[in-house]
Amino acid sequence: MIEDGFLVIDKPPGITSHDVVAVVRAVTGIKKVGHTGTLDPFATGVLPLALGNATRLIQYLDEDRKVYDAVVRLGTATDTGDHTGATIAEAPVPALNRARIEGILAGFVGTRMQTPPKYSAVKVNGRPLYEYARRGEEVHVEPRPIRIDRIELLQVGDETLRVVIHCGRGTYARVIAEEIGEALGTVGHLEELRRNASGNFELDRALSFPRLADIVAGDQAWHSVLKPGRDGERVPWRPRDEVTAKLADWITPSRVALKHLPTVVLNPLDARKFQQTGKVPPAPEGVTTPWLLLEGDAIVGVGVPGQATATPLGQPTERDLRRGGGNSGRGGRPQGRGNDRRSGGGAPRSPNPSTLSEPVVVRRTRDPARREGDETT
C-alpha cells in the first residue's frame, strides 16, 4: 500500500500531463492524484504528482525554482512558439558567435515582465488563452513579472542553441526562445524542452515510463503496457500489491517534500482536539508562513497565518462535500475528475481493486498538442 506523498515522473514526449495522472491513478488504484503544474505534450522531464492526501498540500510546496534544458531553433517562428505550430515567419540566421550569444543571454537575467503566449492556459475573462487562439480571436493579456536567475549556453549549432534556463515559476520558455531569436537579429522558436527540476523535485529521482512499465508488467515497452490505444495489444499487469510495493521506493513523503515549512508537534490529546474541532494551535513565535501540524512524523494539518481553523488532513473539505463525497471518492463524482489545471483531470478506473489484468486506455481529447500549453508552472 502506497502512503500519501509525491511521485516524480519523467514525462515522455507526446502525451499530456493529464495522461500521466490517468496512468498513475490506474496503476496505483489511488483516486486522488494530481500534478503540481503541467508540461506541454512535446516537453519531457520532471512532473511531480501528489498522491492521496498530498493533493491537499500542493499549494504549500516550494516550487519557485525551475530548471529547463531547451533547444532553440533559429530562423523560423511558429504560431505556438514551439515546433508543434505552423510557421508564421522566416529570417536569415546570422553567424553565431559564442561570446556574443553569452552576452545576450546575460541580459535576460533578473526580474522583468513577460507576456504569456497566446497558446497557454492563462485565463482571460474565465477562458484560457488557447481557446481564443484556436478561434483566431485576439485578446489583451497583461504582462506578468518573472525571474530568470541565469541562462547557461551549452551548445551552438548552425541554426540551433542549447541552453539551460534557471528561472522562477510562471516563466515561459517558449517566449524566451522567441526573444533570444529576436536579440540575435532573426526569429526563433522552442524546438525541445526538458524540465530538469521543479523546486526540490529533480530528474535523478524521477521515474521514467519505461521503468514504470517494467514495474507494472515486466516490459519496458511503455506504449503497449501503459497506453496501448483502443486497438493496441493489451499486456497483462502484475497484481497491484506487487506493483505498489515496488513503487514505494519512488515516493517522497509529504513531510520531506514540505521540509521548508516550520512545524508544531502536537501531543495525542491536542492532535485529537484538532481532528475534532479543526482549531489550529498557535504558530511558532515569529512565524509568518504556513506551518505543519504533526503528530509524530505524520502531517495532520497545516496552519495558515490569519486563519483560526483548518480542515484536518484525511477529512473531506467543503469542496469534497459539495461534490458529493469525501476522500474515498464514493457517493458522488470520483475524486480528481474535473479538477482544475493544477491537479489534472479524470482517470479510468481499474477493473479490480486488488489486481490489474490489463492496461489503462487513455483517449486523447481534441487537439492534444495545444490543450495545456503551459510548460513552466
CORRA-V137419 format. One record per pair of residues at least 12 apart in sequence whose C-alpha atoms are under 10 Angstrom apart, sorted by the first residue. I is the first residue (numbers start at 0). GAP is how many residues later the second one is. Records with the same first field share a line. If there is no record, write none. Layout:
# CORRA-V137419
I: GAP  GAP
This chain:
# CORRA-V137419
0: 27  28  29  239  240  241  242  243  244  246  247
1: 26  27  28  49  50  239  241  242  243  244  245  246  247  249
2: 27  48  49  50  51  241  245  248  249  250  251
3: 26  28  29  46  47  48  49  50  51  247  248  249  250  251
4: 44  45  46  47  48  49  50  52  243  245  246  247  248  249  250  251  252
5: 27  28  29  30  42  43  44  45  46  48  49  52  195  244  245  246  247  248  250  251
6: 17  26  28  40  41  42  43  44  194  198  199  200  240  241  242  243  244  245  246
7: 27  37  38  39  40  41  42  190  193  194  195  196  197  198  199  200  242  243  244
8: 12  15  26  35  36  37  38  39  40  192  193  194  196  197  198  199  200  203  241
9: 34  35  36  37  38  184  185  186  192  193  194  195  196  197  198  199  200  201  202
10: 28  29  30  31  32  33  34  35  36  37  183  184  195  196  197  198
11: 29  30  31  32  33  34  182  196  197  198  210
12: 26  27  28  29  30  31  32  179  180  181
13: 26  27  28  29  30  354  355
14: 24  25  26  27  28  29  212  347  349  353  354
15: 22  23  24  25  26  27  328  348  349  352  353  354  355  356  357
16: 17  18  19  20  21  22  23  24  26  27  30  31  32  324  325  326  327  328  355
17: 16  17  20  21  23  323  324  325  326  327  328  329  344  346  353  354
18: 22  208  325  326  327  328  342  343  344  345
19: 13  14  15  27  29  189  206  207  324  327  342
20: 12  13  14  26  27  28  29  30  315  322  323  324  325  326
21: 12  314  322  323  324  325  326  327  338  339  340
22: 186  203  204  324  325  326  336  337  338  339
23: 25  27  188  202  323  336
24: 26  311  321  322  323  324  325  335
25: 200  214  321  322  323  324  325  330  333  334  335
26: 185  186  189  199  210  211  212  213  216  217  220  322  323  328  329  332  333
27: 23  188  212  213  215  216  219  322  325  326  328
28: 211  215  320  321  322  323  324  325  326  327
29: 21  22  298  299  305  319  320
30: 20  21  296  297  298  303  304  305  306  315  316  317  318
31: 18  19  20  21  22  23  24  295  296  297  302  303  304  305  311  312  314  315
32: 16  17  18  19  20  21  22  302  303  304  310  311  312  313  314
33: 14  15  16  17  18  20  21  22  24  302  305  306  307  308  309  310  311  312
34: 12  13  14  15  16  20  23  306  307  308  309  310
35: 12  13  14  19  21  22  23  25  27  162  305  306  307  308  341
36: 12  21  26  132  133  161  304  305  306  307  337  338  339  340
37: 83  303  304  305  306  334  335  336  337  338  339
38: 154  155  156  333  334  335  336  337  338
39: 80  153  328  329  330  331  332  333  334  335  336
40: 43  327  328  329  330  331  332  333  334
41: 40  41  42  149  150  151  152  326  327  328  331  333
42: 27  148  149  150  151  152  332
43: 24  25  148  149  150  151  152  331
44: 23  24  148  149  150  151  152  153  157  158  161  162  163
45: 20  21  22  148  149  150  151  152  155  156  157  158  159  160  161  162
46: 148  149  150  151  154  155  156  159  160
47: 149  150  151  153  154  158  204
48: 202  294  295
49: 201  202  204  293
50: 200  202  203
51: 262  275  276  283
52: 201  246  247  260  261  262  263  274
53: 199  200  201  203  245  259  260
54: 199  281  287  288
55: 245  246  255  257  258  261
56: 197  200  201  242  244  245  256
57: 196  199  200  284  285
58: 283
59: 197  198  200  201  229  230  231  232  242
60: 138  139  193  196  197  198  199  200
61: 136  137  138  139  195  196  197  198  199
62: 105  106  134  135  136  137  138  314
63: 83  103  104  105  106  134  135  136  313
64: 82  83  84  101  102  103  104  132  133  134  135  136
65: 82  83  99  100  101  102  103  104  105  129  130  131  132  133  134  135  136  310  311
66: 82  83  84  97  98  99  100  101  102  127  128  129  130  131  132  135  309
67: 83  95  96  97  98  99  105  124  125  126  127  128  129  130  307  308
68: 82  83  85  93  94  95  96  97  104  123  124  125  126  127  128
69: 83  84  91  92  93  94  95  103  104  106  107  120  121  122  123  124  125
70: 83  84  85  89  90  91  92  93  106  118  119  120  121  122  123
71: 84  85  87  88  89  90  91  101  102  104  105  106  108  109  116  117  118  119  120  121
72: 84  85  86  87  88  89  104  105  107  108  114  115  116  117  118  119
73: 16  17  18  19  20  83  84  85  86  87  103  104  106  107  108  110  111  112  113  114  115  116  117
74: 14  15  16  17  18  19  84  85  106  107  110  111  112  113  114
75: 12  13  14  15  16  17  83  102  105  110  111  112  113
76: 12  13  14  100  101  104  109  110  111  112  113
77: 12  100  109  110  111  112
78: 38  39  40  54  110
79: 37  38  39  40  50  53  94  95  109  110  289  290  293
80: 36  37  38  91  92  93  94  95  96  97  107  108  109  110
81: 91  92  93  95  96  106  107  108  109  110  111
82: 91  106  107  108  109
83: 105  106  107  285  286
84: 34  104  284  285
86: 102
88: 97  98  99
89: 96  97  98
90: 90  94  95  96  97
91: 67  93  94  95
92: 65  66  67  88  91  92  93  94  95
93: 64  65  90  91  92
94: 63  64  89
95: 60  61  62  63  64  65  88
96: 59
97: 55  57  58  63
99: 84
100: 52  55  60  79  82  83
101: 49  50  51
103: 47  76  79  80
104: 45  46  47  48  58  60  71  75  78
105: 42  43  44  45  46
106: 41  43  44  76
107: 39  40  41  42  43  68  71  72
108: 38  39  40  41  42  56  57  58
109: 36  37  38  39  40  57
110: 34  35  36  37  38  56  57
111: 31  32  33  34  35  36
112: 29  30  31  32  33  34  58
113: 28  29  30  31  32  33  56  57  58  61  62
114: 25  26  27  28  29  30  31  56  57  60
115: 13  25  26  27  28  54  55  56  58  59  258
116: 12  13  16  24  55  56  57  58  256  257
117: 12  13  14  15  16  19  20  21  22  23  255
118: 12  13  14  15  251  252  253  254  255
119: 13  52  250  251  252  253  254  255
120: 220  249  250  251  252  253  254  256
121: 19  250  251  252
122: 18
123: 15  16  17  18
124: 14
127: 243  244  245
128: 12  244
129: 240  241  242  243  244
130: 239  240
132: 237
133: 233  236
143: 26  27
144: 23  24  25  26
145: 21  22  23  24  25  26
146: 19  20  21  22  23  24
147: 17  18  19  20  21  23
148: 16  17  18  19
149: 14  15  16  17
150: 12  13  14  15  16
151: 12  13  14
152: 12
158: 29
159: 21  28  29  30  31
160: 16  19  20  29  30
161: 29  30  31
162: 14  30
163: 29  30  31  32
164: 30  31
165: 30  31
166: 31  209
167: 30  31  208  209
168: 29  30  207  208
169: 204  205  206  207
170: 203  204  205  206
171: 201  202  203  204  205
172: 16  17  20  201  202  203
173: 14  15  16  17  18  19  199  200  201  202
174: 13  14  15
175: 12  13  14
176: 12  13  14
177: 12
192: 182
193: 181
194: 180  181
197: 178  179
198: 58
199: 56  57  58
200: 51  56
204: 45  46  47
205: 44  45
206: 40  43  44
207: 12  14
208: 12  13  14  16  17
209: 12  13  15  16
211: 13  14  31  34  35
212: 12  13  14  22  24  146
213: 23  29
214: 22  23  27  28  29  30  31  32
215: 19  20  21  22  23  24  26  27  28  30  31  140  143
216: 18  19  20  21  22  26  139  140  141  142
217: 17  18  19  20
218: 16  18
220: 14
221: 13
222: 136
223: 135  137
224: 12  133  134  135  136
225: 132  133  134  135  136
226: 132  133  134  135  136
227: 131  132  133  134  135
228: 130  131  132  133  134  135
229: 130  131  132  133
230: 130
231: 129
232: 125  126
233: 123  124  125  126  127
234: 122  123  124
235: 120  121  122  123
236: 118  119  120  121  122  123
237: 117  118  119  120
238: 113  114  115  116  117  118
239: 112  113  114  115  116  117
240: 112  113  114  115
241: 112  113
242: 112  113
252: 45
253: 44  45
254: 37  39  42  43  44
257: 33  34  41
258: 33
259: 31  32
260: 26  28  29  30  31  41
261: 21  22  25  26  27  28  29  30  31
262: 20  21  24  27  28  29  30  31  36  39  40
263: 17  18  19  20  27  28  29  30  31  35  38  39
264: 16  27  28  29  30  31  32  33  34  35
265: 15  27  28  29  30  34
266: 27  28  29
267: 27  28
268: 26
269: 25
270: 22  23  24  25  29  30  41
271: 23  28
273: 19  26  27  35  36  37  38
274: 25  26  35  36  37  38  39  40
275: 35  36
276: 32  33  34  35
277: 23  30  31  32  33  34  35
278: 24  28  29  30  31  32  33
279: 13  21  22  23  24  27  28  29  30  31  32
280: 12  22  27  28
281: 21  23  26
282: 20  21  22
286: 18
287: 16  17  18
288: 14  15  16
289: 12  13  14  15  16
290: 12  13  14
291: 12
292: 19  20
297: 15
298: 13  14  15
299: 12  13  14  15
300: 12  13  14
312: 14
313: 12  13  14
314: 12  13
315: 12  13
319: 12  13  15
322: 12
332: 13
333: 12  13  15
334: 12
340: 31  33
341: 35
346: 13  14  15
347: 12  13  14  15
